[in-house]
């Protein structure tokens, strides 16, 4: 089995080299070879329409998305492109995804495709409304613990690891060590960007398997109003450095009632594209923590606007040459809630294994149980039983849009608050979402019944 796996990875390696090397029609030929190879390897995992869609995109050389791919291949460091394609594409997206699907049946529990973990709760910023700040600033996963999580994860087919925080780049040396040791995995860090420097960029190029999402809330006035004076220009400098080294990065944007228009504007998007961003994650503000700023929750009108705007941005015709994703409003494309190990889970800096980065309740800690045992903890099994929490996948979350579901799950499973600083009762958390859920539900049902959007 290992020999067959190595041979398939080598075949992908050679084909990817061909796609990177040639800037003319040979690139198209090699990209099509890559699709053919993927279909031979994963023909029973994805529908034929997926592979045919990829071929159509590649053959449309003047189209928006092929222009996007060609520009990326021309501008990015070849080693970074190759490692990303092999590790995120072959190991995580193809081989690993196939294995996690099989093991879900074997173990009768969710086995995630991605693990998010927090190397530290420490952060050099103090952003208004940040859920991570609820953990305090003194918790850490050791290098050995993170290494063990990844080692166990790979045995279960998990080859994609994301770092959150706190500020994960506080531990940048350990992150590079993990990239180096596990050079068959893809790694991604959500960062405020202020600790990115030239030495770190050189290390990212060397390992080739680490990408970044940089938090940005708008232009200088809005961004620094939440994150602190001077942060905006530090982020701009970080983006310039990352682009100059041919590294893969994008933005992580928390949209709130205060910044929806700015972070989705043509002016803002043109700026981050010019800076070298290839993608943008949009996250709906969540009222997590006893000190959450509830007034930052978008209105139903603002959320509907984001639903439509993200689809405009990534449309085949028009839009912008950047791939935009909305963690909440794109639930229809992933079958609703992806947490609880269905596609991902979260490990906080105290080792607690949580169903979601926004849901701070758990029955299991990685320091006491194996990773597989943590996936079988009561709250995860309740998630598995309850998913999807709503047949309308524009209402995917058991907290934000279906708060009665999360309250019932936590009470039924006896999951404890993992907040080390100010534990939040589930009744309080869900109570903050009740009115919002009712208001958004009417709009979501109207949109869902009309099925107005697709991924384009």
CORPE-V391769 format. One record per backbone hydrogen bond with DSSP energy under -1.0 kcal/mol. CO is the residue of the C=O (numbers start at 1). NH is the residue of the N-H. Records with the same first field share a line. If there is no record, write none. Layout:
BEGIN
CO=NH  NH
END
This chain:
BEGIN
1=5
2=6
3=7
4=8
5=9
6=10
7=11
8=12
9=13
10=14
11=15
12=16
13=17
14=18
15=19
16=20
17=21
18=22
24=27
25=29
26=30
27=31
28=32
29=33
30=34
31=35
32=36
33=37
34=38
35=39
36=40
37=41
38=42
39=43
42=45  46
47=50
48=52
49=53
50=54
51=55
52=56
53=57
54=58
55=59
56=60
59=61
60=63
63=67
64=68
65=69
66=70
67=71
68=72
69=73
70=74
71=75
72=76
77=81
78=82
79=83
80=84
81=85
82=86
83=87
84=88  89
85=90
86=91
87=92
88=93
89=94
90=95
91=96
92=97
94=98
95=99
96=100
97=101
98=102
99=103
100=104
102=106
103=107
115=162
116=347
117=164
119=141
122=167
127=130
131=134
132=135
133=136
139=121
142=146
143=147
144=148
145=149
146=150
147=151
148=152
149=153
150=154
151=155
153=156  158
154=157
159=186
160=115
161=188
162=117
163=190
167=170
168=171
169=172
171=175
172=176
173=177
174=178
175=179
176=180
177=181
178=182
182=185
186=161
187=211
188=163
189=213
191=215
193=196
197=201
198=202
199=203
200=204
201=205
202=206
203=207
204=208
209=187
211=189
212=250
213=191
214=252
219=223
220=224
221=225
223=226  227
224=228
226=128
228=231
230=234
231=235
232=236
233=237
234=238
235=239
236=240
237=241
238=242
239=243
240=244
241=245
242=247
243=246
246=77
248=212
249=278
250=214
251=281
252=216
253=283
255=285
256=260
259=263
262=265
265=269
266=270
267=271
268=272
269=273
270=274
271=275
272=277
273=276
278=323
279=251
280=325
281=253
282=327
283=255
286=288
289=292
292=294
293=296
294=297
296=257
299=303
300=304
301=305
302=306
303=307
304=308
305=309
306=310
308=312
309=313
310=314
312=315
313=320
320=322
323=280
325=282
326=330
328=331
330=333
331=334  336
338=343  344
339=342
343=113  114
344=341
345=116
346=354
347=118
348=351
351=366
352=348
354=346
355=340
359=361
360=418
362=416
364=353
365=368  369
370=374
371=375
374=377
377=381
378=382
379=383
380=384
381=385
382=386
383=387
392=395
397=402
398=406
402=405
403=407
404=408
405=409
406=410
407=411
408=412
409=413
410=414
416=362
425=429
426=430
427=431
428=432
430=433
433=437
434=438
435=439
436=440
437=441
439=443
440=444
441=445
442=446
443=447
444=448
445=449
446=450
447=451
END
